[in-house]
Amino acid sequence: MSSSFEKHQKRRLISSYFSVVLSIALVLFLLGLLGMLVLNAKKVSDHFKEQVVVTIYLKDAAKEVETKQLEKSLAMADYVKSTEYVSKEKAAEFMKAENGEDFMDFVGYNPLQNSIDVHLKADFVTSEHLETISAEALNKNFVDEVTYDNDLVNLMNDNVKKISFWVLVISSIFTLIAVLLINSSIRLAVYSKRFTIKTMQMVGATKQFIRRPFVWQSVKLGMIGAFVALLGMAIVLYYLDQTFTDLGLLSNPFLVVGLFLFIFALGIIITWISTHIATQRFLNLKTDQLYY
C-alpha cells in the first residue's frame, strides 16, 4: 500500500517538475524570439531601406568619360552603398526577359536610356536626403532625369517608427507575462510541498535551511528549461539565417551569444526569485491556513 502511494507521489512530483520545465522553456523560447526580433529590427529595416533604388537617367549625348566620372564620384560618396551602370541594351534585354517579347520589334529602335542605379545606405533613405542627392545629380548637364519611389520611402520610414514602438511595448508586456507564468508554475510546485515546509519549520529548521533545497531544485529546473529554450532558439535562428542570408543574422556572434546568456540567466533569476517568494509565503502561514 505504501509502495503504491510512494509511486503515486513520485509520478505527481515528476509531472509537476515536467510542467515547470515546459512552462519555463516555452516562455523563455518565445521571449528569446522576441529578443532576436528586437536586436535585429534595425538590421531588417536597414535591409529593406537599402533595396530602394535611385535611378539616374543619362542623356544620349553623355560622354563615356562623364558617365564614368559620375559613377566613380557616387561610389565614393558617404551615403552610397553600391552603384550599377545599366546600358540601354542591357535594359532592353531585361524588359524582353520580363515581358516575354521584344518591344523593339514594334518600335523599330531602342527608346531606353543609359542609367546608373544607386543603392543608398539605410540612414540616408529619407525624403530630405533623396531630394538633395537628386538635385546634385540634376546639376550635371548630361543627366536627364532622376527617379525614385518617394511614397514608398515615406511609408517605410513611418512604418519602421511604428513597428519599433510597438515591439518595445510588446517586449515589456511579454516580459511581465513571462515572469508571472513562471512564478505561477513555481508556486504550484512549492504549494504541493507546503506541509513538508511547515513540518520542517515545526522541528526547528531555520527559514534559510528550509528554503535552500527548494531554491536549488527550482534553479536546476530553470536551467533545464532555459537549455531547452536555447536549443529551440538556435534551430530557429539557424533556419532564418539560411533562408534570409542577406540579413546576416549570425554576422555578429557576440550579440547572439549575449542574447543566449541573457535568456539562460533570466531562467535562473526568475526561478530563484519566484521560489524565494513562494517558500517565504508558506513559511509565514499558520498551520491551519495550509488547508485553504
N, C-alpha and C positions, 0 to 999 in steps of 0.2 A: 504493500500500500504506500509506504513512504517512498519506495523507489519510483513508483508511478508518479507520485506528487513531485518528486525532485526532477524527473524528466519533463513534467509539465511546466515547472518553473523555469527549467533550463531553456525549453523551447520559447517560452514567453520572453525570457531575457535576450535570447538570440534575435527574436523578432523585433524586440524593442531597439536593440543595437543596430539591426539592419535598417529599420525605418529612420533612425537618427543619421546614419551614414548616407542613406539615399537622399534624405532631405538636404543635408549639408552639400552633397555632391551636386544635386540639381540646382540648388540656389547659387552656389559658387560658380558652376558652369555658366549659367545664364548671366551672372554678374561679370564673369570673365569675358564673355562675348560682348557685353555692353562696354566693358573696359577697352576691348580691342577696337570697337567702333569709335569710342571717344578719342583714343590715341591716334587712330588713322583717319579721323574725319577730315582733317585739313589735307592729308595726302590724297584722299579720294576726291575732295572738292578741287584741289590743285590739278589733279589728273584730267578732270572734265573741263576745267578752265583752259588748260593748255591744248585742248582739242579745237578751240576756236581759231579760225584761220582768217588772217588779214591778207587779202589778195590785192597786189599792186599790178594793175594792167599797164603795159608799156605801149607807147605809140610805135607804129610800124617804122617810123623814121629813127627810132632809138638806135644808137650805135652800140656795137658789142662791148666796146671799152666802157661806155657809160653804164651799161647793164651790169657788167662785172663789178664795176666800182660801187654801184648801189648795193649789189648783193653782198659784197665784202664789208661795206660800212654797216649794213644791217646785221650781219653775222657777228660783228664785233660790239654791237650795242648792248648795254647792260640789260635792257628789257626784252631782248630776243633770245628765245630758246633754240630755234632752228629755222633755216630758210631752205626753200627749194625752188629752183628755176624751172618753169614749165613752158616749154616752147609751144607754139600754136599747133605744130604737128603732133606733139605728144598729147595736147588737149583734145585734138580731133580723134586720136586713137582711143582715148578714154571715153569720149562720148559715143564712139562707134561701139565699143565693148558694152557700154551701159545701156544703149538703146537697141542694140542688135542690128543696126543698119547704118550705112554710111550716108550721112546727111549731105556730104559734098557731091554725091551723085545727082542730087536735086538742085543744089545751089550752084554748082559748077566751079566753086572756088572755096577756099578756107577763110571764113569771115572772122575766125577767132583771133585773139591777140596773145602775144608772148606775155607771160606774167611771172611774178615772184610770190610764192605762198610763204607767209610769215607766221610762225607759231610763237606767241609771246610767253614769257614767264608768268606764272599764275598771279603774282602780286600786281602785275601791270594790266591784267584783263579787267579794266574798268572803262566806263564811257569816257571819262576825262582823259585817260592815257591814250585810248584809241583815237580820240579826236586830235590830240596833239601829234601822234605818230602819223595819222592820215594827212594832217596839214603839212608836216615836214616833207612827206613823200611828194605831195602835190606841188611843192615849190620847185621840184625838178621839172624842167620844160619837156622832158621826154616821157614823163609819167602822164598817162591819160586819165586813169581813174583808180580810186582805192575803195574796195568794198569789204564789209564785214557785217555780221548779224548783230546789230546793236540791241535789238529787242531781246534776243537770246542772252546776251551778256547781262543786261539789267535783270532779267528773270532769274538767271543763275546766281547772281550776287545776292538778290533778295532772298532766294530760297536757302542759300548757304547760311545766311544770318539767322533765318527762322529755324532751320534744322539744328544749328549749333545750340541755340537757346533751348529748344525742346529736348535735345539729347542730354543737356546738363540737368534739366528739370527731371526727366525720366530717370537719369542715373541716381539722383538724390532720392527719389521716391523708391526706386528699386533697391537701393542700399538699405533703406529703412525696412522695407518688406523682408529683405534677406535676413536682417538681424532678428526681426520678430518671428519669422518662421523657424529659424534655427533655435532661437530661445524657447519657442513653444515645444519643439521636439525634445530639447534637453530637459525642460521642466517635466514633461511627461515621463521621461526615463527616470528622473530623480524621484518623481511622485510615487512610482511603483516601489521605491525602497524607503519610503518615509518612516515606516515602523522600525526598520533597521537603524535608521539615523537616530530615532528617538531612544531606542534601546541602548545604543552605544553611549548616548548622552546621559542616560539614567545610571549607567555603571561608572560614570566619572570621566569619560573621554572628553578631551577638550574639543572646541569647535574646529580648530585648525587640524587636529588629528583626524576628526570625522570627515572633514571636507576634502582632505588631501587625496584619498583614493578615488573619490567621485570626480574631482577635477582632473586627475591624471587619466582616468578612464575616458572622460569626455574629450580631453585633448587628443588622445590616441584616435578616437573615433573621428574627431575633426581633421586630423592628419590624413586618415584613410580617405575620408570624404573629399578632402582637398586634392589628394593624389588622383582620385578617380576623375574629378572635375578637370584637373590639369591635363590628364590623358585625353579627355574629350576635346578640350580646347586645342591641344596640339594637333589632333587629327583634323579638326575643322580648319585651323589656321593653315595647315599644310595643303589641304584641298583648295582653299581660297587662293593661296599663293600660286598653286599650279594652274588654276583656272584663270585668274586675273593677274598674269605675270607683269603687266605694265605698272601695277600699283606697288610692287616691291614690298609686300607686307613683311617679309623676313629680311629686308635690306638693313634694318637696324636691330641686330641681335640683342644689344644691351637693353633696348626698350622692351623687347619681348620677354627677356629674362626677368627684367624688373617687374613686369606685369604678373608673370608667373609666381615670383617670390611674394608679391603683394597678396595675391589670391591665396597662396599657401599660408602666409602669416595671418590673413584675415580669418581663415578657417580655425586656426589655433586660438586667436584672440577672442573671437565671438563665442566659441565653445567654453573657453576658460571663464569669461565674464558671466555667461549665462548660467553655467554650473555653480559658480560662486554665489550668484544671486538666488538661484533656486534652492540650494542647500541652506543658505542663510535663512530663507523664509521658513523652511521646515524645522530648522534648529530653534527658531523663535516661537514656534507654535506650542501651545499646551497639548498634553496628551489627548484630551477629549476632543480637540479640534482636528485631529488627524483623520477622523471618520467623516468629515464633511468635505 
